[in-house]
């Protein structure tokens, strides 16, 4: 910087001196003849020379002709003017060469060290070396995600314009011409980055390209570390996937994270949430390259360090049972969705003691390996269509559904809290109910009616009439003179169990909040339709059975039933611990209690007993429990059948066990699958049995589970064909 200022000052001084010299020279230069008049006696003789000699006379006249002025003074003036111009040109040339000389002096003398340093730097090129990502293990050390080496062919962006090179690549790699060109034109990894043409290329194809480098200008071959999935799509929605870094990633780099074009970053799931832990640190290679960019020598090299390994709370054998059971239920005929029961579904298994998620499944699913290297736009579009049932959607945390009768456990606790239900009160179910005398009765799922029921019987039989009446009592109490209770009293009790907000599971911002409908929500939602914006008693009765505008996620149901089991709302989590490259524990997850619902212990005891009654008093469920080797008395559960306009019923099942010492809670839903007892219960009971077996050390090997025939096949036609709750 100082050298540059000195050089500029010297150049400026030289220029000023030269300008002064020019001005002085011009001021001293005189042209005395420039204004002198010529000796002209008359206009007629201007430019006419005499034909006579000196003193001669013109013929025919007596007077002598005038003399013509001498040319010597004019020649002298011209000579002086030319000399002035040469002097000015000399001064200008001196100024130019003086400036150049000053600049040359500053470069060679004042700035010699900086230019020498820059030249030395130009000699070397620093190339970052991507770091292998850390592995992802299950709770017992089973590797769900690993790394492997892949021979990758890359090309510069301008190769797409070279038809010959694209054609050669197409021929050698066996990839259609248009596909090769499209991949090279894909700028998602950055405008200046090389584009992945093909991954996992055969060694002989790589050798051919390397040996004929002149025929493939702008094409390079690299050995890259890519993700490997030993168990395919196992826990795909929990694990997530990776992809090449793009402009969005570069625009929002977290603190302490280094990202270069060409890196692989987490795009979803655990891969994304814990990307900074899994990523590792770049290495560096300092190389000497020639003018064409060919590496001539490696001056120095720093090896990259692999990212930390992440251990999840997921148990791979239980996860496999969940994934397989969902697929076998929904797509039993050659994997075709909809040929079984329903079109999509989700399962959550959570440890109620610490919130650890033992299994998280969503179906349809996808293979994370599809995203290795790059994914075509056509494939991505296919993954996000109604025809494919959106396999990228994590229904366990992002799918919102009517809670159906699983909600009755919480409206029932609200009724117990406000005295609208107790162990002595009874209800008479005749199959329908018109408590508001509208002339349009609401039906119970059992159109024949349940007869006389107490509160426990209302829960075990999932009687809609009992809960219609509970909803009515809340509505009338809020509208009575003086308003003995708030008009959101029932909603407030339900909200104690975490509904209407996210659970905080470590899967990023994809989790949905669901909805507890309130008068305020309805007024805002239907503000443009005043007649629909008013909260009516029917909205209370619909909400009491988990219908109407109620929306929940499977993870919310799991957390809420876990709170019934233990009294605590646990924050669900997938991370168990992080281990560094040496295998040492770098961090571990500490259980978090997000809330303790203010519920009387006696009311919780009443509800727990009623939920156990669902297991013991329902003959169909007893048969299922026995089939999987479970004692119904050790399980508390609830079925549900959600109704959605224009669609088939949604099947729900929620349970926890063991009853006296709760360990696991299971929540599952099957979209358009049918009745909760017929479809949801067999799925949930199979998964619960797997979780208890794994906890007892009886289910430890994923390969053994994968190789078994599986009881899920046995359950394809189990359950009654009619609609049950």
N, C-alpha and C positions, 0 to 999 in steps of 0.2 A: 504493500500500500504506500509506504513512504517513498520507495523507489519510483513508483508511478507518479507521485506528486512532484518529485524532483525533476523527472524527465519532462513532465508537462510544463513546469516552470521554465526550464532551460529552453524548450521549444518556443514558449511564449516570448521570452526575452530576445531570442534570435530573430523572431518574426518582427518584433517592435523595432529592433535596431535596423533591420533591412528596410522597413517602411520609412523610418526616419531618413535613411540614406537616400532612398528614392525621392522623397519630398525635397531634400536639400539640393540634390542634383538638378531636379526639375526647376527649382526656383532660381538657380544660377545660370541656367541655359537661356540665352537671349537670341532673338531673331530680328536684328536691326533693320533688315530690308523688308520685313514682312509688311510694314505699313507705308513704305516709300513709294511715291507716285512715279510712274514712268514718264520719260521725257517725250510727251506727245504734243505736237503743235496743233494738229487738227485731226479730226476723226478720219479724214480720208487717207492719211498715210499710215494708219495703224495696220501693222502686219504686212506692209508693202516695202520691199527692199529697193534701194536705188540701183539703177542700171549703169550709173556713171561711176567713175573712179573718184578718188579723193579730189574734191574741189571742182569736179566736172560740172557742166551745165546741161540742162535738158535742152534738147533741140526744139526749136520753134518757140522758145520763150526767153524773155529777158531776165526774169527773176530767178534766183538760185533756189534749188529744191532743199527742203529741210533735212537736217541730219538725224539719223536713226541712233537711239541711245545704245550705249555699249552693253553687252551681255555678261560681263565679268561680275558685277555685283550680284546678279540673280544666281549664277552658278555657286557663288560663295554661300549664299543663303541656303540653297538646296543641300550643300555639303554639310553645313552646320546642323540642319534638321535631321539628316540621316544619322549623323554622329549621336544625336540625342536619343534617337530610337534604339540604336545599338546599345547605348549605355543603359537604357531602361530594361531592355531584354536581358542584359547581363545581370543587372540587379535582381530581376525576377528569377533567373536561373540560380543565382547565388542563394536566394531565399529558399527556393525549393530544395536544392541540395543541402543547404544548411539545416533545414528541418529534418530531412531524411538522415543527415549525419547525426543530429542530436538524438533522434529516435534510435538509430543504430547504436549510438553510444550508451543510451539508457538501457537498451536490451542486453548488450554485451558486457556492460560494466556494472551498472546499478542493479539490474534484474537477473544477472547471470545465474545466481543460486536458485531462484524460484523456477526459472525455465529448466534448469538442469534437473530439479526435483520433479517437475511435471513430466519431463522426458523419461525419467526413471519410472514414474508411475505408469506412463503409457506403455512401457515395456511389459508390465505385468497386468494380468486381469484376475480379479477376485470373483470366483464362482461359488455361490452358496450351494451347499449340499443338503437336500431335504433330509429331515430326521425321520426314522421309522416311528410310527405311532405305537403307543403302549397297547397291551392286550386288554381285552375285557373278559373277565371271568365271572362265573356264577358264585354263589356263596360258599361252595365247597371246592373251588379251584378248578372247575371244568371250564376250559377255554371256549367261549362262545364266539369271540372274534380274535383272529390272529393276523399275522402278516406273511406274505410270500413274495418272492421275486417275480417280476414280469418283464419280458422283453417288449419294449414299447417303441413304435415307430411314430415320430413326430415330424411336422412340416411347418415351415414358415407360412405366414398368411398369403404372401404373393405367389406361392406355388399353385394356388387354386387357378391362377390365370395362365399357367403353363400346361396346355393340354397334353403335351407329350409326357411330361413327368407324371401327371395324374393318371394317364393311361398306363404307364409302366407300373406305378404303384398298384393300380387296380389288377393288373395281370399277375404281378408277383404275390400279392396278398390274397388274391381270390375274392376281392370285394368289388361289387359293382361300381362302375365309374362314377355315377351320380352320388353314391353314398360316400365315396372317398372325397369327392369335391365338396360335398355338403359338410363333412366333418372338418375339412380345412377352413371352410368359410365360417364355421361356428366360432364366434368371438366371446362366448360366455366366460372363458378363462382369461380374458384380457386382450385388448387390441394388439399389443406388442408380443404376446406370448406365442410360443409354438403350439400348434394344435395336435391333439392326439388323433392319429389316423387309425391305429390298431393297437390293441394290447394283447398280451399272451401270444406274440407272434412266434412262429416256428423258427428254430435256430437256423435252418438252411435258408429261409427267406431273409433273415437278418444278415447272414453271411453274404448272400448275393448282393444285397443293397450296399453293404460295406465294401465289397470288392469292386463294385461298379459305381463308386461315388460320383464320378463325373456325369453319369447318366441320371443322377438324382440330386441336382443342386437344391439346396434349401431343405433337404431331408436329413434327419438325424435319427439315430437309434440309441436308446437309453435303457439301462436296467433299473427299473423302478420298483419300489416296495409298495405293494397294494394290499388291500384288506382281503382276508381269507375267512370264510365262514364254514367251519367244519360241519355244522348242523343245519346248513341252508337257511331257511327263513325262521328258525327258532327265535322267538322273542323279538321279531323284526321291529315291531312298533316301539318296544322299550329301548332297544339298542340304537335304532335309527340307522343312518347311512352317512357316507362321506361323499365328497365331490371336489372337483377342481376349484380353486379359489377364483372368484370373479370380482367385478368392480364393487359390488355391494359389500363383500367381505373386506376389501381393501379400504373402503370408506369408513368402516367402523371396527378398527382393530382394537381389541381390549388392551388395557395397560399391561405391560410385561409380556405381550405376545408378539412374536415376529412372524410376519406373513410375507411371502414372496410369490410372485406369479409362478405358477407351476406347482405350488404346494397343494396338498390335500387337506381339506378342513372338514369338520363335522357339520352336517347340514340339518340333522334332525335327531331327536332322541338323546340318549346318553352321549353319543358321538358329538353332538352339538353343545349340550349343557356343560360337559366336562372336557371340551376341546382343548382348553389351555393346559390341562393336566396330561392329556393323552398325546399332545403334539410333540413334545420334546424340543430340543435346541438344534438349530442348524449347525452344520459343519462348514468349513471353508477350504477351498482349493485355490491357491495362488499359482497361476500358470503363465508361461511365456508363449505368446501366440504370434504367428506371422501375419502379414498384411491381409491374408485371406481368412484369418480367424482360426487357422489350424493350430492346435496345441503342439508346441515343440518341446516343452519341458514343464514339469511340475516343480515349482520352486519350494512350496511348502503346503502342508495339508493338515487341517484340524478335523478330526472325525466327529460326525454328529452324535448326539446322545439321544437314545430312544426315550420316548415319553414314558410317563409313569403308568403302571398297570392299575386298572380300576376293577375292584371286586364289587359285584352287585349283591343285593339281598335275594335275587331270583335263584330258585333251585331248578336247575336244568331239567331233571326228570319230571317234576311237577309241571313246569312250563310246557314240556313236550306233551304231557297228557292233555293240558288245556288246548294247545294248538290242534292236536289230532282230533280231540273230541268235537271241537267246533267245526272242523272241516268235514268230519264224518257225518255230522248232523245236518249240515247245510248243503253239502255238495257230495252226496254219496255215489252218484253215477258218473264215473269217469271225470270226477272233479268239476262237474257242471253246477254252478251256483243256481239254487232254486229247485233242483231236482229232489232235494231232501226237505227238511223243515226250515222254512224261512229263507231269507236272502242275505243276511248279515248278522253279526253278533259280537259280543264281547264278554270276557271273563276277567275278574280281578280276585286274587287270593292275597290276603294281607295278614301278617302276624299282628294280632291285637295288642301284644305286649310291648312292641317297640315301633310299630308302624311300618316295618319292613315289608315290601311287596314281594311275595314269594312267586307269584306268576301274574303276568299281564298279557292277555291275548286279545287280538282284534281280528275279525275275519269279514271279508276277504283280506288276505295278507299279501306281502310282496317279498321278493328276495333282495336283500341289501346288495348282493353281488351285482345286480342289474346296474347299479350306479358306479361300479368300479370303472375308472378311466373317464368315461363320459356316457351320457344317455341322450338318445336322439329326442328331438322335439315331438316326433310322432308317438314314441313310447310314453313320454311324459303326459301328452294329451290323452292317451288311452287310459292312463292311470287315474285320470280325473274326469271320467265320464259316468253318466248314470248307468250306461250299459255294463260297465265293469264294477259297479257298486262301490266306486271310490276306495280302492284298496289302500291308498295312502292315508286315509282318515283313521286316526287312532280313536276308535269308538269308546274305548275304556275311559278316556278322559275328555274327549272332544264330542262324543255323541250325546245328544240331549233327547230324553224320552219322557213320556208320561210315566210317573212312578207306579201307577196302578195300585194294587192292594199292598205293596211293600210300604206304602205311605201310611197305612192304617196303624202301624206300630207307633207312629209319631203323633198322629191326630188322636189316637187312643191315650197316649201319655198326656196330651194337652187336656183331654176331657177329664182324666183323673186329677190333674192339677187344679182344675176349676170346679170340680164337683159335679160335672155333667155325666159322669160315669163312676161306678164303684162296684164292689163285689156283690152287692145285694140287689142292684137294679136289674130289671129284665126288660126285654123288648119282644114284640110279637111280629115275626116276619111272615108275611103272606105272599111274598114274591114281588110286591111292588109297594111304593110309598108315595103319598101325596100330602106331606105334612103341611104344605102351604095352601092346600085347597085350591090348586090351580086348575084342576080338571085334567091335567097332563101328568100322571104319576111317573115317578122315576122307578126303573126296574132294578131288582136284585139280579145278580148273575144267575142265581137259582130261581127260575121263574115259578117253580112250584112252592117256593117258600121254605124257610128253615124252622118255622114254628116258634115256640117260646125259647129265648136265649138269654143267658146272662152275659156279662161283659167278656168273660173268658170264652164262652161259646161263640160270641160275635167275632172274636179274633181267630179262633181255631177254624171256624167255618167261613171266615172272611165274608160275613154277611154285610151286604151293602146297606140294608135297611137300618141296622144299628148305627152305622156311621153317617147316614143321611140325617138321622135324628140328632147326632152329636153336632153336625154342622149347623143344623137349624137352631139348636140351643145357643151356640156361640153367636149366631146372627141376631137372634131375638134379644139376647142379653145386651148386645152392643147398641141396639136400637130402642131399648126400653127407656122410660122416662128417667132422665138423669144419667143414662148410659152407665150401667153398673160395671161394665168392662170396656176395654178398648175395642174398636172395630177391627183391630188386627191382633186380638189376643191369641187366637188359634195360630196365626202365622208366626207370632213372636215365639211361641213355645216350640214350633217346628224348627225355627231358625236356630234354636239352641244346639241343634245337632249338625250344624254346618251347611244346611241347604241354602241356596241363593248366593253362595260365594265359593271361591276356589279352595281346594284343600291344601294347595301349596306343594303338591308332588313335584319332584325335580325333573320335570320334562319340558321346562320352558314355558312360553306364553301361550301354548296351544290349548291349555285347559279351559273349559267352559264353566260359567258360573251357574248355569241352570236358572230356575225361576220359581219363586214363591209369589203367586199372584196376590195383590193387595188392592184395596179401593184406589189408592193413590196411583199404583201402576196402571190400573185399568183406565182411570181418568186421563192419564197421559197418553197411553197407547191408542185410545179411541177419541182423542181430543177433536178430531174432525168429524166424528159421528156421535153427537151428543146423546142420542137415544141408547147407544151401546156403552157409553162411558160410565153409566150409573151402576154401582155395585148392588147386586140383588142377592136374595137368599139362596137362589139356585147355584150361584158361584161358590158359596160356602159349602154346600152339600157335595158339589162336584169335587172341590178341593179335598174334602174329607176322605174321599176314596182314591185320591191320587190322580184324578182326571181333570178335565177342564184345561186350564192354562198352566198346570203344574209341569215343570220340566226338571229332570235330574240327570246326573251322569252315573254310570256304574261305580266309579271311584267314590262318589259322594255317598251312595248307598252302602258301600263297604265300610267307609269311615263311620257312618251313622250307626250301623248295626254293631260295629266294634265298640261304639260308645255305650250302647245298651248292654253289651256283654261285660264291659269293665267299668263303666262310669266315666271314662276319659275319651276325649276326642284326640286321636293321635295324628300327627302329621305324617302322611304316607311318604315313603322315600324308597328309592332304588339303590342308592349308594350305600355300600357297607363300609369299605375302606379303600384307601389309595396306598399303593406300595411303589417305592422308587426303584430305580434300576438295579439296586443291590438287593432287592427283596425286602427291605425294611419298611415298616409301616410309616407312611408320611402323614396320614390323616385318617380319621374314622368318623363315622356319623354317630352323633349322640341323639337318642330319642327325644322328640319334642312333643309335649302335651299342649295342644293349641287351645284347649278349653275343657272345662268340667261342667256339663249342664247342671243347672240348679234344679234338680229333681229330687223329690222325696224318696228315700231308699225303699219305702213300702210300695210306692208306685212302680219303681223299677222292678221290684220283685214280682208284682202282679203281671207286668208285661212280659217279663222273662218266662214266667210259668205259662202264660198264654201262648207264647211262641214255641215253647217245648210241646204244648198240646197240639200244635199244628203237625209236629212230627209223629207224636204217639197216637193221635186220635184219627188220623187219616189213613185208611187201610192201603190206599194206593202208594202213599209215601212209605209206609212201613215195609211194604214189599220191596221197594227200591233200596231202602237202607239195608235190609237183610241181604239183598243181592250183592251189595258191596261190602258186606261184613261189618256194618256199623249198627250199633244199638240205638234205636230211635230216641230213647230216653236221654242219650248223651248229646243230642242235637237240638238247638232252637232254630226255627226257620220260618219263612213266610213266602208264599207264592204270590204271583200277581199276573193279571192279564190286562195289558194296556190296550185301549181302543183309540184308533187313529182314523179319522174320516177318510174314506176311500181306500183304506188298506186293510190287510188282514191283521189280526190281533198280535200284539207284542208279548212274548213270554218272558216273565221275570221269576227269579228265584234268589233269595238271600238267606244265609244261614251262618251260624257260628258253632264251634265245638272245641273241646268238650264243654258240656253245659256247666259243670261245677268248677272247672279250671280252664276258662277260655284261652285258646291259643290262636286259632285261625278263623277268619271270617271270609265268606265267599259271596260274591255278587256276580250275577250273570244275566244277560238279556239276549233274546233272539228276535231280531226284527221280522215281523210278519210270520212268526213261527207257530202261533196258535196259543193254547192255554198254558198258564204257568205250571200247573201240576203235570200236564201231559208232556211238555217240551222243556221248560226251564228247569224243573226239579231233577229229571234224570241227568242233565248236564251238570248241574251244580253239585249233586251228590257224588258223582264220579270224581269230580275235581277235589271235593272235600276229602274223599277217601284217599286220594293220591297225596294230598298235603299231610294228612295224619300218618300215612305210611312212611313218607319221607322223614317226618319228625321222629318216628320210631326206629329209623335206620333200616327200614324194610324196602325202601325205594331209593337206590343210590346210583344206579347205572343208567345213563341215557340210552346207551346202545341196547340194553336189555329191554327197556320200555319200547324203543323204536322197533325192536324185532318181534315183540309180542303181537298177538292178533288184536288185543285190545277189546275191552268190554263195550266201548262206544259203538262198535258195530252191532252188538247185541241189543243196543237201545234204540236202534233206528225206528223200530215199529212199536216200541213200548209206550204205554200210556193210553188213555182212552181217546177215542176219536172226537168226542164231543167237547164243547168249550167248558172248561172248569177254571176256577180262579187259583 
